[in-house]
Amino acid sequence: MRLKVKKSTWSAGLPVAMLRKQTAAKIGAHAKERLSLTKPSKGSKEVSTILDIVNSGIREGEIQLSLEAKQKLGVDTGDFLEVKISSPPQSLEFIKEKLNGGILSDFKIKKIVEDIVENNLFESEIALFISAVYKTGMQFKETISLIEAILSSGKTFSLKSKYVVDKHSIGGIPGNRTTPIVVSICAAAGLVFPKSSSRAITSAAGTADVIETLAKVDLPIEKVKKIISKTNACLVWGGSLGMVPADSKIISIEKELKIDSEALLLASIMSKKLAVGSKYILIDVPYGKGAKVTKQKAIKLKEKFENLGKHFKLKLKVLLTKGNQPIGKGIGPVLEMIDVLDILDPDKQGPKDLEKKSLMLAGEIFELTKKVKKGQGYFYAKKILDSGKAFKKFKEIIVAQGGKVIDLELAKYKKVIYSKRKGKIIGINNQELASLARFAGCPIDKSSGIYLHHNVGNKVKRDSRLLTLYAESNSRLKEVLKYYKEKDIFTIA
């Protein structure tokens, strides 16, 4: 059926078409089905959209399109389109094949990724792909194909410096905000560090969420290049760069599902590092009780990362670090940034565990690039941190990203939780602690979260402070307290 494009200025984030109920009935289409749209001219591109049906506001014989659909089709108000029901994309069959334990070819994986980027798959169908990979895993060759497909789905850039470095943690440990510290130390020493980070998926905050408390993180790629040229580094959100759009879409749905698949994690990390031209890469894999992986799984993951590094001809090192408890004192965007600033500022004192780990990671990067001799990296990193050069560099990066280092305010409502018994803390449940922080409003409510007063190994008295909860409303704080009482976060013996 040929329909006339009605004027519209609305954005849906993806291609969407709206039809009057009577028009949809003539086509035989139902709400939430796919429509195939093409211009009447020969050789026109076919675009698949989601259908919404309305009872008014659109005449029979008209079609209203989201801005995304109009842009993909290259049409304007008054143009005509050929409209028909569209069959599901072929990639959906490939996803079902994966769900049944099949091994996908390079072509099939590329087609799935292409359809994710082109919005040819519904979010529910992308969720099915994520679930299929989570359930059945991926062979090494499949993972390679997925990385290459994600990489080719967006923009890339290369930096002229010989020493382009990067680091990544697989996450899962509350706090652990080493990245801003490591980037600042390394950039102050002359290494080029184009750090693009994710927002939180299952944690209380991602690095991008934390940096956003002081500066912009959703910057265009040309702006990011200028920032790197000026400061040697950046601390930005990878989703704004248009570099690996398939990865960004997958991550957003993983976040909703609260699923973190190993194969997708490998592909996500490696595609982002390759997209910015990193040559030296350090991967932090925390393991242990409460971490994402056990030590046994961490060892296997290390091997997979190393094999990928060899395949893509990178200088890559994987560190297995203990992740049986939180790192730092703050959990939540503002609280974690306060920890970072207290460590970077030579006139202040931040959490020693976070400082020590950050220095270790920066030191490993210095040794990986042969900036210093083996065994000297930690001390070289500490010298830069203690001198104030890292703090100066951090402030340069923040200013270049349109921000300023300021005193940050915490949420208005707070509640101190006290120990009900005397003893030694022998365990802190990482997963429940992260859930508690998210229940408090993290990462959306940036000033909410948790401040830890004690770590594993500390002795506490009855009525010692264990943690302080922060929330942006009294009602949310009450709900957080209720949640805390139902969980066993601290083990004291």
GIMOTA-V240079 format. One record per residue. OMEGA is omega in radians with two decimals (999 if undefined). NEAR is the number of other ideal C-beta (glycine too) atoms within 8 Angstrom. Layout:
# GIMOTA-V240079
((OMEGA | NEAR) (OMEGA | NEAR))
This chain:
# GIMOTA-V240079
((3.12 | 8) (-3.10 | 7) (-3.12 | 12) (-3.11 | 9) (3.12 | 15) (3.12 | 10) (3.11 | 5) (3.12 | 10) (-3.07 | 4) (3.12 | 6) (3.14 | 6) (-3.09 | 9) (3.13 | 4) (-3.12 | 8) (3.12 | 14) (3.07 | 13) (3.10 | 16) (3.12 | 11) (2.98 | 17) (-3.06 | 13) (-3.09 | 9) (3.13 | 7) (3.12 | 15) (-3.13 | 13) (3.14 | 7) (3.10 | 7) (-3.07 | 12) (-3.08 | 5) (3.11 | 10) (3.12 | 7) (3.11 | 7) (3.02 | 6) (3.08 | 10) (2.97 | 11) (3.03 | 15) (-3.10 | 11) (3.05 | 15) (2.98 | 11) (3.13 | 12) (-3.10 | 8) (-3.09 | 5) (3.08 | 3) (-3.13 | 3) (3.14 | 8) (3.08 | 8) (-3.13 | 7) (3.12 | 11) (3.13 | 13) (3.00 | 13) (-3.11 | 12) (2.92 | 16) (-3.12 | 10) (-3.13 | 12) (-3.14 | 10) (-3.12 | 5) (3.09 | 5) (3.11 | 4) (3.13 | 12) (3.00 | 6) (-3.12 | 6) (3.12 | 6) (3.03 | 13) (3.10 | 15) (-3.03 | 12) (2.97 | 16) (3.14 | 14) (-3.13 | 11) (3.13 | 13) (3.14 | 14) (3.14 | 13) (3.14 | 7) (-3.11 | 9) (-3.08 | 13) (-3.11 | 7) (3.10 | 9) (3.13 | 6) (3.11 | 7) (3.10 | 5) (3.12 | 9) (3.13 | 9) (2.96 | 14) (-3.03 | 10) (3.08 | 12) (3.08 | 8) (-3.11 | 10) (3.05 | 9) (3.06 | 5) (-3.14 | 6) (-3.12 | 10) (-3.11 | 6) (3.12 | 13) (3.07 | 10) (3.12 | 8) (3.11 | 13) (3.10 | 13) (3.09 | 10) (3.12 | 10) (3.14 | 13) (3.12 | 11) (3.05 | 6) (-3.13 | 5) (3.05 | 6) (-3.03 | 5) (3.10 | 11) (3.09 | 7) (-3.13 | 8) (-3.07 | 6) (3.12 | 11) (3.11 | 14) (-3.14 | 12) (3.11 | 12) (-3.12 | 15) (3.12 | 13) (-3.13 | 12) (3.04 | 11) (-3.11 | 15) (-3.09 | 11) (-3.12 | 7) (3.09 | 9) (3.08 | 9) (3.05 | 13) (3.10 | 6) (3.12 | 7) (-3.13 | 6) (3.03 | 10) (3.09 | 13) (3.09 | 11) (3.09 | 11) (3.11 | 14) (3.14 | 15) (3.14 | 11) (3.13 | 12) (3.11 | 13) (-3.08 | 8) (-2.97 | 7) (-3.13 | 8) (3.12 | 7) (3.02 | 9) (-3.08 | 7) (-3.13 | 8) (3.09 | 7) (3.14 | 12) (3.07 | 14) (3.14 | 10) (-3.13 | 13) (3.11 | 14) (-3.11 | 15) (3.12 | 10) (3.11 | 14) (-3.12 | 15) (-3.09 | 12) (-3.10 | 7) (-3.09 | 12) (-3.10 | 14) (3.01 | 8) (2.97 | 10) (3.13 | 10) (3.14 | 5) (-3.01 | 10) (-3.06 | 3) (3.08 | 7) (-3.04 | 4) (3.04 | 11) (-3.00 | 15) (3.09 | 16) (3.03 | 13) (3.13 | 14) (3.01 | 11) (3.11 | 12) (3.03 | 13) (3.12 | 12) (-3.12 | 13) (3.11 | 14) (-3.04 | 13) (3.03 | 15) (-3.08 | 14) (-3.09 | 17) (-2.97 | 14) (-3.13 | 12) (-3.13 | 15) (-3.13 | 17) (3.13 | 13) (-3.10 | 14) (3.13 | 15) (-3.08 | 16) (3.13 | 14) (3.10 | 15) (3.14 | 11) (3.07 | 10) (3.08 | 6) (3.12 | 15) (-2.96 | 12) (3.13 | 13) (-3.01 | 14) (2.99 | 13) (-3.04 | 12) (3.10 | 14) (2.91 | 12) (-3.10 | 12) (3.01 | 12) (3.11 | 12) (-3.08 | 9) (3.13 | 11) (3.14 | 13) (2.96 | 16) (-3.14 | 13) (3.13 | 13) (3.11 | 14) (-3.10 | 14) (3.14 | 14) (-3.11 | 16) (3.06 | 12) (-3.12 | 10) (-3.00 | 11) (3.07 | 13) (3.08 | 8) (3.14 | 13) (-3.04 | 7) (3.10 | 13) (-3.01 | 8) (3.14 | 11) (3.08 | 6) (3.14 | 8) (3.11 | 13) (3.13 | 9) (3.12 | 9) (3.13 | 15) (3.13 | 13) (-3.09 | 5) (-2.99 | 7) (-3.05 | 11) (-3.04 | 9) (2.98 | 16) (3.07 | 15) (-2.97 | 16) (3.06 | 17) (-3.09 | 13) (-3.09 | 14) (-3.10 | 10) (-3.00 | 10) (-3.10 | 16) (-3.05 | 8) (3.13 | 14) (-3.05 | 15) (3.11 | 10) (3.13 | 13) (-3.14 | 13) (-3.14 | 10) (3.12 | 11) (-3.13 | 14) (-3.11 | 13) (3.14 | 9) (3.02 | 12) (-3.13 | 14) (3.13 | 11) (-3.12 | 7) (-3.03 | 9) (3.11 | 8) (3.10 | 8) (-3.08 | 12) (-3.12 | 10) (-3.10 | 9) (3.12 | 12) (3.07 | 14) (3.11 | 10) (-3.11 | 14) (-3.13 | 13) (-3.10 | 14) (-3.06 | 12) (-3.13 | 12) (3.13 | 13) (3.14 | 14) (3.13 | 12) (-3.09 | 12) (-3.13 | 15) (3.04 | 14) (3.13 | 11) (-3.13 | 12) (3.14 | 10) (-3.02 | 14) (3.08 | 15) (3.13 | 16) (3.10 | 15) (3.14 | 12) (3.07 | 15) (-3.14 | 17) (3.06 | 13) (-3.12 | 10) (-3.13 | 5) (3.08 | 12) (3.14 | 13) (-3.05 | 8) (3.00 | 12) (3.12 | 8) (3.13 | 9) (3.11 | 6) (3.12 | 9) (3.12 | 13) (3.11 | 9) (3.12 | 8) (3.10 | 14) (3.14 | 12) (3.14 | 8) (3.10 | 12) (-3.12 | 15) (3.10 | 10) (3.08 | 9) (3.09 | 14) (3.11 | 11) (-3.12 | 8) (-3.10 | 7) (3.05 | 9) (3.13 | 4) (2.95 | 11) (-3.00 | 9) (3.09 | 12) (3.13 | 9) (3.08 | 11) (3.02 | 10) (-3.08 | 9) (-3.14 | 9) (-3.10 | 6) (-3.07 | 14) (3.11 | 10) (3.11 | 11) (3.07 | 13) (-3.05 | 13) (-3.13 | 15) (-3.06 | 9) (3.05 | 16) (-3.01 | 18) (-3.01 | 18) (-3.11 | 15) (-3.13 | 14) (3.12 | 15) (3.09 | 16) (3.09 | 16) (3.06 | 10) (-3.12 | 16) (-3.12 | 13) (3.13 | 11) (3.09 | 11) (-3.10 | 14) (-3.11 | 13) (-3.12 | 9) (-3.12 | 8) (3.14 | 3) (3.13 | 8) (3.13 | 3) (-3.14 | 13) (-3.07 | 12) (-3.13 | 6) (3.11 | 9) (3.11 | 17) (-3.11 | 12) (-3.13 | 8) (3.13 | 12) (3.12 | 14) (3.11 | 13) (-3.13 | 9) (3.11 | 14) (3.12 | 15) (3.11 | 15) (3.11 | 12) (3.10 | 17) (3.14 | 16) (3.12 | 14) (3.14 | 11) (-3.08 | 11) (3.03 | 5) (3.06 | 11) (3.12 | 9) (3.13 | 5) (3.14 | 5) (-3.10 | 5) (-3.04 | 11) (-3.11 | 15) (-3.08 | 9) (3.10 | 8) (3.11 | 13) (-3.13 | 14) (3.12 | 9) (3.13 | 8) (3.13 | 13) (-3.09 | 15) (-3.11 | 7) (-3.09 | 8) (-3.13 | 8) (3.14 | 9) (3.13 | 14) (3.10 | 11) (3.14 | 9) (3.12 | 15) (3.14 | 13) (3.09 | 9) (-3.14 | 10) (-3.14 | 17) (3.12 | 14) (3.13 | 10) (3.12 | 11) (3.02 | 15) (-3.11 | 6) (-3.13 | 9) (3.09 | 7) (-3.10 | 8) (3.01 | 5) (-3.07 | 3) (3.14 | 10) (3.09 | 5) (-3.13 | 8) (-3.03 | 12) (-3.04 | 4) (-3.13 | 11) (3.13 | 11) (3.10 | 9) (3.08 | 8) (-3.09 | 9) (3.09 | 8) (3.14 | 13) (-3.13 | 4) (3.08 | 6) (3.10 | 6) (-3.13 | 8) (3.10 | 9) (-3.11 | 15) (3.11 | 7) (3.00 | 10) (-3.09 | 14) (-3.10 | 12) (-3.06 | 15) (3.13 | 7) (3.12 | 10) (3.10 | 14) (3.12 | 13) (3.12 | 10) (3.13 | 15) (3.10 | 16) (3.09 | 10) (3.12 | 9) (3.10 | 17) (-3.13 | 12) (-0.06 | 17) (-3.09 | 14) (3.06 | 5) (-2.94 | 12) (-3.11 | 12) (3.11 | 13) (3.08 | 14) (-3.03 | 19) (2.97 | 17) (-3.14 | 11) (3.12 | 14) (-3.10 | 9) (3.10 | 9) (3.05 | 10) (-3.13 | 9) (3.13 | 5) (3.02 | 8) (3.14 | 6) (3.05 | 12) (3.00 | 7) (-3.09 | 7) (2.98 | 5) (3.09 | 10) (3.09 | 10) (3.11 | 11) (3.04 | 10) (3.13 | 11) (3.10 | 15) (3.09 | 15) (-3.06 | 15) (3.04 | 10) (-3.13 | 7) (3.14 | 7) (3.11 | 6) (3.13 | 14) (3.12 | 14) (3.12 | 8) (3.12 | 9) (3.12 | 14) (3.11 | 10) (3.13 | 8) (-3.13 | 11) (-3.10 | 11) (-3.14 | 6) (-3.04 | 5) (3.06 | 10) (-3.08 | 6) (3.14 | 9) (2.99 | 10) (-3.09 | 9) (-3.12 | 10) (999 | 5))
